[in-house]
Amino acid sequence: MWAKLRKYKRWILPGVLLLQAILLFSRLDLLSLWGDEIFTLETVVKPFGRMIEALRGDVHPPLYYLLVHGFIELPLPWDLPERIRAFSALCVLAATVMLDVFWLRRIKTYKRMLVLALWTVSPAVILYGRMGRSYAMQAAVVVLAVHLMWRLRLMPSWGAMAAAAAGTLLTLYTHYLPGIAIASACTALLLVEAARDGKWRAFRLWMGSLVIVGAGYAPWILTLGGSVVKWGEASAISARYVVSPDPWLNQLAKAGYTFVALTFGECLPLWAAPLCVLVIPLLIVMLARLPRRGDAFTWLLLLSAAVGYVGAARWVSYPFIAARLLWVLPFFWLWMATNTDVARWRRWALYLLLFADDASLLSYYRVDHFLNKGYASPLREMAASVHGGMVIADTYNTDFRAFAWYVGKTAEVRFADAPSAARIREEARAQQTVWVLRNMHDISPGKLMTQLEAAVCEGRRIARHQYLPYTAWEKEAMRVMRIAEPPSHFIELTECSRP
């Protein structure tokens, strides 16, 4: 079968791109805007100077926003949110082309097709590749940057040094995390190889490329330093959405959730979950072979992924780590596919993984079975039911910025936290109708949101609108993670009106 397919190998990439484009561009407005997408939307419409000023005050490098700023000015058929998402979709297609051209053309045809299939129908790629964030662009530039570094390693020259520096700069100006992770992993790998084999030319040239990177990044180096400081202080951010009060269970859940989100997607239906069991032995066997193989590509993948995971886990909570590590996925699939020679059952495990990914994609387009229900929250529809009055939004565990964007000028929106609670309570007394948006798992300090809702709704007619019910297995999982009283639904919009 594979021999026959070789005759058509020139059509593999066009076919993959067509399928991927259909998956990426179909119904770009399927999910409500995510809070981080609101930041993108509000930033890229600013004039150039104000946009750079806003980015310097935040934690983001400018390249992605500059490109989107120009992209949305093109005569495109979509509204502004969909245009921003379309740019991410184009970045995924670019990553696919570079993955195939730079990495897959020299491997066996069936392995090439397997990697492209795993990448194309990956639920993580479809989810994050249709978001108005830089995740897809990070994946694209990392595929290029690692290729240029790899060329420097194999064929060290001054030209390769300059190209590797350009690729690293491109990555750093897209996002710090993959830039730092890849650069540090490359440095460690080339140093070890130089010390072991006595071939220092590639390492010296790589260090020269880092000097070029330092000079090229000088305009943004202070902002990077400020971001590193913020990262060091980010424990409060990353701890906000803890799964369990037990720190060890919480770390285990972080790692497990990230693996599942990247491998099987955020919306794997329960009936397909047993397929996960077939992939775990595959990984165990591959990891057990590492000391014997010890190939450079494997160690580059492991080192960069480890640095990236530590950086992401320190900064964000468990539902959002996978998005920050999307750039690892092309190389992870390449590693998986190229390590399936010895036993055929391992190859079949990947075929079953493809089947599980298809099941996740079906759930995604049906907006069902999301592990992170925040992505599936019908904020657009919920906001449409708000008419006048004041909205009190839970800042601790809801996507309050996106909800406020959808509400617009229909009602006054107040973001509730501990310092503002007393003032909001006073303002609510003068309102005919008060709406309270809150996550039904109250993680606010001292159950602040529960108390605030009770105070502003006291003596009023109460109508509760609950969305995204938890299934029995999800409630049982919460009990295992030591959440004493699992909520019935994910999010709630309460309408409190005077009689």
C-alpha positions as CSV (number, residue, x, y, z in Angstrom):
1,M,0.0,0.0,0.0
2,W,2.7,2.4,0.9
3,A,4.7,1.7,-2.3
4,K,1.6,2.7,-4.3
5,L,1.2,5.9,-2.3
6,R,4.7,6.9,-3.2
7,K,3.5,7.6,-6.8
8,Y,1.2,10.3,-5.4
9,K,3.6,11.8,-2.8
10,R,3.7,15.2,-4.6
11,W,0.0,15.5,-3.9
12,I,0.4,14.8,-0.2
13,L,1.1,18.3,0.9
14,P,-1.6,20.0,-1.2
15,G,-4.1,17.5,0.0
16,V,-3.1,18.1,3.6
17,L,-3.3,21.9,3.2
18,L,-6.7,21.7,1.7
19,L,-8.1,19.5,4.5
20,Q,-6.4,21.7,7.1
21,A,-7.7,24.9,5.6
22,I,-11.3,23.5,5.7
23,L,-10.9,22.6,9.3
24,L,-9.3,26.0,10.3
25,F,-11.5,28.4,8.3
26,S,-14.9,26.8,8.8
27,R,-17.0,28.9,11.2
28,L,-14.3,31.1,12.7
29,D,-16.9,32.5,15.0
30,L,-17.8,29.0,16.5
31,L,-16.6,29.8,20.0
32,S,-17.1,33.1,21.9
33,L,-14.1,35.3,22.1
34,W,-11.6,34.4,24.8
35,G,-10.4,37.1,27.3
36,D,-6.9,37.0,25.9
37,E,-8.3,37.5,22.4
38,I,-9.9,40.7,23.6
39,F,-6.4,42.0,24.5
40,T,-5.3,41.2,20.9
41,L,-8.4,42.8,19.4
42,E,-8.0,46.0,21.4
43,T,-4.2,46.2,20.8
44,V,-4.0,45.7,17.1
45,V,-6.5,48.4,16.3
46,K,-4.4,51.0,18.0
47,P,-2.1,53.3,16.0
48,F,1.5,52.0,15.7
49,G,3.0,54.1,18.5
50,R,0.2,53.5,21.0
51,M,0.3,49.7,20.2
52,I,4.0,49.5,20.9
53,E,3.5,51.5,24.1
54,A,0.7,49.1,25.2
55,L,2.9,46.1,24.5
56,R,5.8,47.5,26.5
57,G,3.4,47.9,29.5
58,D,2.4,44.2,29.2
59,V,4.4,41.0,28.7
60,H,4.2,40.5,24.9
61,P,6.8,41.0,22.2
62,P,5.6,43.1,19.2
63,L,6.0,41.0,16.1
64,Y,2.7,39.1,16.2
65,Y,0.7,42.2,16.9
66,L,2.5,44.2,14.1
67,L,1.7,41.5,11.6
68,V,-1.9,41.3,12.7
69,H,-2.2,45.1,12.6
70,G,-1.4,45.0,8.9
71,F,-3.4,41.9,8.2
72,I,-6.7,43.2,9.4
73,E,-6.4,46.2,7.0
74,L,-6.6,43.8,4.0
75,P,-10.0,43.6,2.2
76,L,-11.1,40.4,3.9
77,P,-14.7,38.9,4.1
78,W,-14.7,38.5,7.9
79,D,-15.5,40.8,10.9
80,L,-12.6,42.0,13.0
81,P,-12.5,39.0,15.5
82,E,-12.7,36.5,12.7
83,R,-9.9,38.3,10.8
84,I,-7.6,38.0,13.8
85,R,-8.4,34.3,14.0
86,A,-7.9,33.9,10.3
87,F,-4.3,35.2,10.7
88,S,-3.7,32.4,13.2
89,A,-5.1,29.8,10.8
90,L,-2.7,31.1,8.1
91,C,0.2,30.6,10.5
92,V,-0.8,27.0,11.0
93,L,-0.8,26.4,7.3
94,A,2.7,28.1,7.1
95,A,3.9,25.8,9.9
96,T,2.6,22.8,8.0
97,V,4.5,23.8,4.8
98,M,7.7,24.4,6.7
99,L,7.4,21.2,8.7
100,D,7.0,19.2,5.5
101,V,9.7,21.0,3.5
102,F,12.4,21.2,6.3
103,W,11.8,18.0,8.2
104,L,9.6,15.4,6.5
105,R,10.8,15.2,2.9
106,R,13.8,12.9,3.8
107,I,11.9,10.4,5.9
108,K,9.9,7.4,4.7
109,T,6.6,8.2,3.0
110,Y,4.3,6.5,5.5
111,K,6.1,8.3,8.4
112,R,5.7,11.6,6.6
113,M,2.0,11.0,6.1
114,L,1.6,9.9,9.7
115,V,3.2,13.1,11.0
116,L,1.2,15.3,8.7
117,A,-2.0,13.5,9.7
118,L,-1.3,13.8,13.4
119,W,-0.6,17.5,13.0
120,T,-3.5,18.2,10.6
121,V,-6.3,16.6,12.7
122,S,-4.7,17.6,16.1
123,P,-7.5,19.0,18.2
124,A,-5.0,21.2,20.0
125,V,-3.9,22.7,16.6
126,I,-7.5,23.4,15.6
127,L,-8.4,24.9,18.9
128,Y,-5.4,27.2,19.4
129,G,-4.9,27.7,15.6
130,R,-8.3,29.3,15.5
131,M,-7.7,31.7,18.4
132,G,-6.6,35.3,18.0
133,R,-3.4,34.8,19.9
134,S,0.2,34.2,18.9
135,Y,0.2,30.4,19.6
136,A,0.0,29.3,16.0
137,M,2.7,31.9,14.9
138,Q,5.0,30.6,17.7
139,A,4.7,27.1,16.2
140,A,5.5,28.3,12.7
141,V,8.6,30.3,13.7
142,V,9.9,27.6,15.9
143,V,9.7,25.0,13.1
144,L,11.9,27.5,11.1
145,A,14.2,28.4,13.9
146,V,15.0,24.8,14.9
147,H,15.7,24.0,11.3
148,L,18.2,26.8,11.0
149,M,19.9,25.8,14.2
150,W,20.0,22.2,13.1
151,R,21.6,23.3,9.8
152,L,24.2,25.1,11.8
153,R,24.9,22.0,13.9
154,L,25.3,19.8,10.8
155,M,27.0,22.3,8.5
156,P,28.6,25.0,10.6
157,S,29.4,28.1,8.6
158,W,29.2,31.9,8.9
159,G,26.0,31.9,6.8
160,A,24.4,29.2,9.0
161,M,25.4,31.3,12.0
162,A,23.6,34.4,10.7
163,A,20.5,32.3,9.7
164,A,20.3,30.7,13.1
165,A,20.5,34.1,14.7
166,A,17.7,35.4,12.5
167,G,15.5,32.4,13.4
168,T,16.1,32.9,17.1
169,L,15.4,36.6,16.9
170,L,12.2,35.9,15.0
171,T,11.1,33.5,17.7
172,L,12.0,35.9,20.6
173,Y,10.1,38.8,18.9
174,T,7.1,36.5,18.6
175,H,7.2,35.2,22.2
176,Y,9.8,34.9,24.9
177,L,9.0,31.4,26.1
178,P,9.8,29.4,22.9
179,G,12.7,31.7,22.1
180,I,14.4,31.1,25.5
181,A,13.5,27.4,25.6
182,I,14.9,26.7,22.2
183,A,18.0,28.8,22.6
184,S,18.9,27.2,26.0
185,A,18.3,23.7,24.7
186,C,20.4,24.3,21.7
187,T,23.2,25.7,23.8
188,A,23.2,22.8,26.1
189,L,23.1,20.2,23.3
190,L,25.9,21.8,21.3
191,L,28.1,22.2,24.4
192,V,27.7,18.6,25.3
193,E,28.4,17.4,21.8
194,A,31.5,19.7,21.6
195,A,32.9,18.5,24.9
196,R,32.2,14.9,24.0
197,D,33.5,14.9,20.4
198,G,36.0,17.7,20.5
199,K,34.2,19.5,17.6
200,W,33.9,23.1,18.9
201,R,33.2,24.9,15.6
202,A,29.4,24.6,15.7
203,F,29.3,25.6,19.4
204,R,31.5,28.7,18.8
205,L,29.3,29.7,15.8
206,W,26.2,29.2,17.9
207,M,27.6,31.4,20.6
208,G,28.4,34.0,17.9
209,S,24.7,33.8,16.8
210,L,23.6,34.5,20.3
211,V,25.8,37.7,20.3
212,I,23.9,38.7,17.2
213,V,20.6,37.9,18.9
214,G,21.6,40.0,21.9
215,A,22.3,43.0,19.6
216,G,19.2,42.5,17.6
217,Y,17.0,42.3,20.7
218,A,18.5,45.4,22.3
219,P,15.4,47.5,21.6
220,W,13.2,45.1,23.5
221,I,15.6,43.8,26.2
222,L,14.3,46.0,29.0
223,T,10.8,44.8,28.3
224,L,12.0,41.2,28.4
225,G,13.7,41.9,31.7
226,G,10.5,43.3,33.1
227,S,8.6,40.2,31.9
228,V,11.1,37.9,33.6
229,V,10.5,39.8,36.8
230,K,6.8,39.4,36.4
231,W,7.3,35.8,35.7
232,G,9.2,35.4,38.9
233,E,6.3,36.9,40.8
234,A,3.6,35.0,39.0
235,S,2.8,32.4,41.6
236,A,-0.4,34.1,42.5
237,I,-1.4,34.0,38.8
238,S,-0.6,30.4,38.2
239,A,-2.2,29.3,41.5
240,R,-5.5,31.0,40.8
241,Y,-7.2,28.0,39.2
242,V,-5.9,25.2,41.4
243,V,-7.4,21.8,40.8
244,S,-6.8,20.6,44.3
245,P,-5.7,22.0,47.7
246,D,-3.0,19.3,47.7
247,P,0.1,20.8,46.0
248,W,1.3,17.4,44.7
249,L,-2.0,16.5,43.3
250,N,-2.2,19.9,41.8
251,Q,1.2,19.6,40.0
252,L,0.2,16.1,38.8
253,A,-3.0,17.5,37.4
254,K,-1.1,20.3,35.6
255,A,1.2,17.9,33.9
256,G,-1.5,15.4,33.1
257,Y,-3.9,18.0,31.8
258,T,-1.2,19.5,29.6
259,F,-0.4,16.1,28.1
260,V,-4.0,15.2,27.4
261,A,-4.8,18.7,26.0
262,L,-1.9,18.5,23.5
263,T,-2.3,14.9,22.6
264,F,-6.0,14.2,22.6
265,G,-7.4,17.7,22.7
266,E,-9.6,19.7,25.1
267,C,-12.8,17.9,24.1
268,L,-12.2,14.2,24.1
269,P,-15.6,12.4,24.5
270,L,-15.8,9.9,27.4
271,W,-16.3,6.9,25.1
272,A,-13.0,7.6,23.4
273,A,-11.0,8.1,26.6
274,P,-9.9,4.4,26.9
275,L,-7.8,5.0,23.7
276,C,-5.5,7.1,25.9
277,V,-4.4,3.9,27.6
278,L,-2.9,2.7,24.3
279,V,-0.7,5.7,24.0
280,I,0.8,5.6,27.5
281,P,2.6,2.2,27.0
282,L,3.9,3.6,23.7
283,L,5.5,6.5,25.5
284,I,6.9,4.4,28.3
285,V,8.6,2.1,25.8
286,M,10.0,5.1,23.9
287,L,11.3,6.8,27.0
288,A,12.8,3.5,28.2
289,R,14.9,3.4,25.0
290,L,16.3,6.9,25.5
291,P,19.5,5.9,27.3
292,R,20.3,3.5,24.4
293,R,19.3,5.9,21.6
294,G,20.5,9.2,23.0
295,D,20.0,10.9,19.6
296,A,20.4,14.7,19.5
297,F,16.9,15.4,18.2
298,T,15.3,13.6,21.2
299,W,17.4,15.5,23.7
300,L,16.7,18.8,22.0
301,L,13.0,18.0,22.2
302,L,13.1,17.0,25.8
303,L,15.2,19.9,27.0
304,S,13.2,22.6,25.2
305,A,9.9,21.1,26.3
306,A,11.1,20.9,29.9
307,V,12.2,24.6,29.9
308,G,9.0,25.6,28.2
309,Y,6.8,23.6,30.6
310,V,8.5,25.2,33.7
311,G,8.1,28.6,32.2
312,A,4.4,28.2,31.3
313,A,3.5,26.3,34.5
314,R,5.0,29.1,36.6
315,W,3.1,31.8,34.7
316,V,-0.4,30.3,34.0
317,S,-2.8,27.9,35.6
318,Y,-3.3,24.3,34.4
319,P,-6.0,25.0,31.7
320,F,-3.7,27.3,29.8
321,I,-0.3,25.6,29.7
322,A,-1.0,23.5,26.6
323,A,-1.6,26.7,24.5
324,R,1.8,28.1,25.5
325,L,3.4,24.8,24.4
326,L,1.8,24.4,21.0
327,W,5.2,25.0,19.4
328,V,6.4,21.6,20.9
329,L,3.7,19.7,19.1
330,P,5.2,19.4,15.5
331,F,8.4,18.0,16.9
332,F,6.6,15.7,19.3
333,W,4.6,14.1,16.4
334,L,7.8,13.8,14.4
335,W,9.5,12.1,17.3
336,M,6.6,9.8,17.9
337,A,6.3,8.8,14.2
338,T,10.1,8.2,13.7
339,N,10.2,6.0,16.8
340,T,7.8,3.3,15.6
341,D,10.0,1.0,13.6
342,V,10.7,-1.9,15.9
343,A,7.2,-3.0,16.9
344,R,4.2,-2.6,14.6
345,W,1.8,-2.3,17.6
346,R,3.3,1.1,18.3
347,R,2.4,2.3,14.9
348,W,-1.2,1.0,15.4
349,A,-1.3,2.9,18.6
350,L,-0.7,6.1,16.7
351,Y,-3.4,5.1,14.2
352,L,-5.9,4.7,17.1
353,L,-4.7,8.1,18.4
354,L,-5.7,9.6,15.1
355,F,-9.1,8.1,15.6
356,A,-9.4,9.6,19.1
357,D,-8.3,13.0,17.6
358,D,-11.1,12.7,15.0
359,A,-13.6,12.1,17.9
360,S,-12.3,15.2,19.7
361,L,-12.6,17.3,16.5
362,L,-16.2,16.2,16.2
363,S,-16.8,17.3,19.8
364,Y,-15.0,20.6,19.1
365,Y,-17.3,21.6,16.2
366,R,-20.3,20.5,18.3
367,V,-19.0,22.6,21.2
368,D,-19.3,19.6,23.5
369,H,-17.1,17.7,26.0
370,F,-14.7,20.5,26.6
371,L,-12.3,19.9,29.6
372,N,-11.8,23.6,29.9
373,K,-15.4,24.7,29.9
374,G,-14.3,28.3,29.8
375,Y,-13.6,27.9,26.1
376,A,-17.1,26.6,25.5
377,S,-18.9,29.2,27.6
378,P,-21.7,30.8,25.6
379,L,-20.6,34.3,26.6
380,R,-22.0,35.9,23.4
381,E,-25.5,34.4,24.0
382,M,-25.4,35.1,27.7
383,A,-24.5,38.7,27.2
384,A,-27.4,39.0,24.7
385,S,-29.8,38.3,27.5
386,V,-28.6,41.3,29.6
387,H,-30.8,44.3,29.2
388,G,-29.9,47.4,31.3
389,G,-29.0,47.5,34.9
390,M,-25.6,46.6,36.3
391,V,-23.5,43.5,35.8
392,I,-21.2,42.3,38.5
393,A,-18.5,40.0,37.0
394,D,-16.4,37.5,39.0
395,T,-12.8,38.4,38.2
396,Y,-11.4,35.3,40.0
397,N,-12.8,32.5,37.8
398,T,-14.7,33.9,34.8
399,D,-13.8,35.4,31.4
400,F,-15.1,38.7,32.6
401,R,-13.3,40.8,30.0
402,A,-14.9,38.9,27.1
403,F,-18.3,39.1,28.7
404,A,-17.9,42.8,29.2
405,W,-16.9,43.2,25.5
406,Y,-20.1,41.4,24.4
407,V,-22.3,43.4,26.8
408,G,-20.9,46.6,25.5
409,K,-23.0,49.6,26.4
410,T,-26.1,47.6,27.1
411,A,-25.4,47.7,30.9
412,E,-22.8,48.9,33.3
413,V,-20.2,46.3,34.1
414,R,-18.3,46.1,37.3
415,F,-15.4,43.8,37.9
416,A,-15.6,42.4,41.4
417,D,-12.6,41.7,43.6
418,A,-11.8,42.2,47.2
419,P,-10.9,45.9,47.1
420,S,-14.0,46.9,45.0
421,A,-16.6,44.7,46.7
422,A,-17.9,47.3,49.2
423,R,-18.2,50.0,46.5
424,I,-20.0,47.6,44.2
425,R,-22.4,46.7,46.9
426,E,-23.3,50.3,47.4
427,E,-23.7,51.0,43.7
428,A,-26.0,48.0,43.3
429,R,-28.6,49.5,45.7
430,A,-29.6,52.1,43.2
431,Q,-30.1,49.7,40.3
432,Q,-33.4,48.2,39.3
433,T,-31.8,45.1,38.0
434,V,-28.4,43.6,39.0
435,W,-26.8,40.7,37.0
436,V,-24.1,38.6,38.6
437,L,-21.8,36.5,36.4
438,R,-19.8,34.0,38.4
439,N,-18.2,30.6,38.2
440,M,-20.1,28.1,40.3
441,H,-16.8,26.9,41.7
442,D,-16.1,29.9,43.9
443,I,-12.4,30.3,44.4
444,S,-12.6,34.0,45.5
445,P,-11.0,34.7,48.9
446,G,-13.3,33.8,51.7
447,K,-16.1,33.0,49.1
448,L,-16.3,36.7,48.3
449,M,-18.4,36.2,45.2
450,T,-21.0,34.1,47.0
451,Q,-21.3,36.7,49.7
452,L,-21.5,39.6,47.3
453,E,-24.2,37.9,45.3
454,A,-26.2,37.2,48.4
455,A,-25.9,40.9,49.5
456,V,-26.9,42.5,46.2
457,C,-29.8,40.1,45.5
458,E,-31.3,40.3,49.0
459,G,-34.9,41.3,48.8
460,R,-35.0,41.0,45.0
461,R,-36.6,38.5,42.6
462,I,-33.9,36.0,41.6
463,A,-33.7,34.2,38.3
464,R,-30.7,31.9,37.9
465,H,-29.4,30.9,34.5
466,Q,-26.9,28.1,34.6
467,Y,-24.7,26.8,31.7
468,L,-22.5,23.9,30.9
469,P,-23.5,21.2,33.4
470,Y,-20.9,18.9,34.8
471,T,-21.2,15.2,34.0
472,A,-21.1,12.5,36.6
473,W,-17.5,11.5,35.9
474,E,-16.4,15.2,36.1
475,K,-18.0,15.5,39.5
476,E,-16.3,12.3,40.6
477,A,-13.0,13.6,39.4
478,M,-13.5,16.7,41.5
479,R,-14.1,14.6,44.5
480,V,-10.9,12.7,43.8
481,M,-9.1,16.0,43.6
482,R,-10.5,16.8,47.1
483,I,-13.1,19.4,46.0
484,A,-15.7,18.8,48.7
485,E,-18.8,20.1,47.0
486,P,-18.6,19.8,43.2
487,P,-20.8,22.3,41.5
488,S,-23.6,21.2,39.2
489,H,-22.7,23.7,36.4
490,F,-19.7,25.6,35.2
491,I,-21.0,29.2,35.0
492,E,-24.1,31.0,36.2
493,L,-25.7,34.4,35.3
494,T,-28.1,35.5,38.0
495,E,-30.7,38.2,37.4
496,C,-31.8,40.0,40.6
497,S,-34.6,42.5,40.0
498,R,-36.8,44.6,42.2
499,P,-40.4,43.3,42.6
